[in-house]
Amino acid sequence: MTRVVSVLIGIALVACLPVLGDNYLLRLGTMFAMYAALALSWNIIGGFAGYPSFATAAFFGLGAYTGAILQGTGVSMFIAWAGAGLVACGFAALLGMAILHLKGHYFAIASLVVAEVLLEVATSWTSVTGGGMGLNLPVLQISIEAQARLFFYAMLTIAVLALGMNWLVANGKLGFALRCIRQNEDASSMVGIDTTFYKVTGFALSAVFVGSAGAIYASWVFYIEPADVFSVLTSVKPIVMVLLGGAGTVLGPVIGAFVFIVMEELVWRNFLSFHAAVLGLLIVGLIFFVPNGILGLLRRRWTSGSRPQSSEENVE
């Protein structure tokens, strides 16, 4: 109960960012919410099931273009966001049935290729996507400050929904099945777990909020192009965040997203000319020295601190 209250307090504090009236903090808050949604979504298939998916960029870009195209045809922005999530979810389910029989690096490569294929489709399908020139979205007829608050709360809503999804999965039958698959997929199948069904379900759930986040991002920036929304970094960053926070946990991806965006901003500000190298070294160092994530480190220290010491330990 205490943990639930702490999470609710944390969400309430983040939701108060617009009250501060600082556009910079509001932009960071929007990015943090988007990162948290992507990391929480990847955690379903990568953290619970242990499948190294690089398809996040594919779902994000597909959602961005779906939302943009729907809005271009006159569909309401909010309906377009929801539709983008459903399209990404359906696409992930079909994709999962095609590639989830692969394992390890074979699955990772197959999932990575999907984003590249969609990038080529978006680049060549000029009549619908605008091709390499990109696609403009309708500009909202409200003030800049109102737009910033709208997209912040929209991203925060997606992040909270993704957090709720992680909690339900972790405490439900799906989470149990995915953990069994991560431990030993063959043994899980032998004891009666329908591994294909649960893997495809987890893969589809890992896409639904990513697709909506992509559509919200497209509306936020008012312009998208294939190289931006299908960037491989969109697939890599959520993985790094989950590993930083703690894979297969509910709050780990959120902690990882917060640490990642803080490091990203500090490095950008202080090492502008070679920020990518410095950020990469910091991330590799954290993952190397904290292999179970920050949440795992905190749990281990809390456990060791609460464990009664033996006489030999007291002497040391």
N, C-alpha and C positions, 0 to 999 in steps of 0.2 A: 504493500500500500504506500509505503514511504517513497519507493522508487517511482510509482505512478504520479504521486503528488509533485515530486521533483521534476519529472518530465513536463508536467502541465505548467509548472512555474516557469521552466525554461522556455516553453513555447510562448507563454504570455509575455515574457521579457523580450523575446525576439519580435513579437507582434507589436510591441510598443516603439519600435524604431522610427516609424513615421512621426511620432510625437516630437522627437528630437529636432526634426526639421533640417537635418543634415543630408543633402543629396548624395554625398560620397558614401556615408554609412548606409543609406538606403540602397544604393547600388550594390554595395558589398553584401547587404542582407539578402538582396534578390539573387545574387550569384551563389551565396551560401545555401539558400533554399534549393536552388536548382542543382547544385552539386550534391546536396544531401539526398534529393529525390533520385538522382542518377545512381548514387552509391547504394542507397537502400534497395533500389530495384535490382541492381547487379547482385546484391547479397543473396537474393532468393536462389538464383541458379549457381552463382559462383561460391557463395559462402556456405549455404545449407547443403547444396547438392555436390559442391566441389567440382563443377564443370567450368573450365576457364574460358568463359565467353568473351569474345571481342566484338559482339554484335550491337553494343550500345549505340555506337555511331549510326548504324543502319536504322535502328528504331527512332533515334533522335531526328535524323535527317528526314526519314519518312514521315514522321509526325509534323515536322516543320513544313514540308511541302504540302502535305495533306491539308493542314490548317490554312496555309496561304492560298491554295487553290480553291478550297471551299469558301473562304472569305471573298475571293475574287469573283465567285459566282453569285454573291449576295447573301450567303449564309451568315447568320449571326456569329459573332466572334466566339462567344461562349459555347455555342453548339459545335463550332468548328474545332475548338479545343477538345471537347469530349469525343467528337468523331475521329480526331487524329489518334487519340488513345485507343479507340476501338479498332481502327485500321491497323495500328502497330501491333495490337494484341493478336488480331487474326493472322497477320503476316507472320508473327513469331510462332504461332501454333503450327502453321503450315511448314515454316522453316524447320521447326523443331522435329516434326515428323520425318523430315528429310535428312537431317544431319545429326540428330541426337543418338544415333546408333554408333557414331564415332566417339572416341575417347582420347583424353590427353591432348597432346599437341596436334593430332589430326583434327579434333573438334575445334581447337583454338584457331587453326589456320582456316578451316572451312567457315567459321563465323566471321573471321576477319575479312575474307574475300567478299562476303555479302555486301558490306558497306562500299567496297570498291565497285562492285557491279551496279549498285544503286546510284553511285556517283556518276558512272558512265551513262546510265539511263537518263538521269536528270540533266546531264550536260548535252546529250544528243536529242532529247525530246523537246525541242525548242518551242513547238506550238503550245505546249502545256506548261512546262516548267521555266520557260525563258532561256533555257540552255545555259551556256557559260556566262551570259549577261546577267543572270540572276532574275529574281522576281520581286517586285515591289508589292507591299501590302497597303491596304487602306489606312490612312492616317486618322487617328481618333480626334474628334472635334472637342477635345477637353484640354485643360491646361497641362503644362509639362509636369507640374507637381502632382496633379491628379493622376496622370498617367503613371508616374513613378510609384505612387501608392497602390494603384490598381494592379500593376504587374508584380509588385512585391507581395501583396496579399494572395495573388493568384499562384505564384510559385510556392509561397508558404503553405497554401492549402494542399498543393500537390505533394509537398514534402511530408506534411502531417498525415495525409492519406497513405503515402508510401510507408511511413513509420507504423501506422495502424495495421497495414497489410503484413509487415514483418512480424509484428506482435502476434497477429492471428495465425500466421504460418508457423512461427516458432512454437506456439502452444497448441497446435492442432495436429490432425492426422497427416496433413501434407508435410509439415515440418519433420515429423517423425520419419516419414517415408524418405524424404530427401536426405536426412542424416544417415539413414541406413544405406542409401545408395552411395553416399560419400565414403562410408566405411568399407563396404564391400557390396558392389552392385550385383555380382553373380549370386552371392549368398542371399541377398534380399529377394531376388527373383525366385530362388529355390524355396523360400519360406512363404511364398504366396503374394508378395508385394508386386503390383503391376508397375514395374519400373518405367515402362514407356509412357504410360498415362501420367504418372507423377512428374516425370522429367518434362514432358510437353506442357503440362499445367504450370509448372514452375517457370519454364521458359516464357510462356505466354504472359504470366504475371510480371515477369521481369521487364516486359516491354510496354505494358499499358500506360504507366505513369511517365515513362521516358518519352513516349509518343506525345502525350499531352504537354510535357515540359518543352518538347521541341516546338510545338505549335505556339505555346505562350512566348517562347524565345523569339520566334519569327514575328509575332505581333509586337513584341517589345522593341526590336531593332528596326522594324518596318521594311527590312530588305534582307533577303537571303540569297546565297549562291551555293552551288554544290560543294565547292572546296571548303566552305566554312562549316556547314551543318553536317557534312559527312566526314569531317576531319578524324583521323585516327586517334588524335589526342582525346577526343570525346569518348573513345573506348578505353583508353589507357588510364585516364584520370580517375574514374570510379573504382577501378581495380586498386590503384594506389591508395585511395582514400579508405577502402574497406580493409586493406592490409594494415594501414596505419592505425585504424581504430580497433579492429578485431573482427575477423571473418566469422560468419555464422552466428553473430550476436545481434541483438535488436538495436542497441544504442551505439555499437562500434562504428558503423558507417557514418553516423551523425558526428561523432567525435572526430573521426578521420577527416570528414569534410571540413570541419571547423579548423583543424590543425593545418590542413592543406591550403585553405584559402588565406590563412594568416601567413604561412610561409610564402605563398605565392606573392602576396602584396608586399611583404618585407623585402623579398628578393628583387622584385620589380623596382622597388623604390631605391634600393641601395646598390644593386648590381645590374643596372639597365643594359649595359653593353654585352654582358655574358650571363644573363639571368638564367637561361635554360640549363647551362652547365652547373651552376651553383645550386639551383633547385633540384636538379637530378641527383647531385651528390648528397644533399641533405636528405632526400627521400630514401636513397639507397642506404645511407647510414642509419636512419631510423628503423627501416625494415630489417636491417642486418642485426642491430642491437636489441630490437624489440620485435622478435619474430612472431609473437602471438598478439601483437597490437597493443595499443595503449591501454585498452580496457583489460586485456589479459594481464598486463603488467600490474595494473592497479589491483586486480583481484588477487594476484599472487602475493603482493605485498600485504594486502589486507588479511589474507589467510595466514601468512607466516607471522603477522603481527598479533593475530588473535589466538594462534596456537600456543598452548602452554609449553614453556621451555623445560627441557630436561636439565638435570643437574650438570651434565657435561656442557650443554649449551650455555648455561649460566656462567660457568667458569670461563668459557671463551668470550 
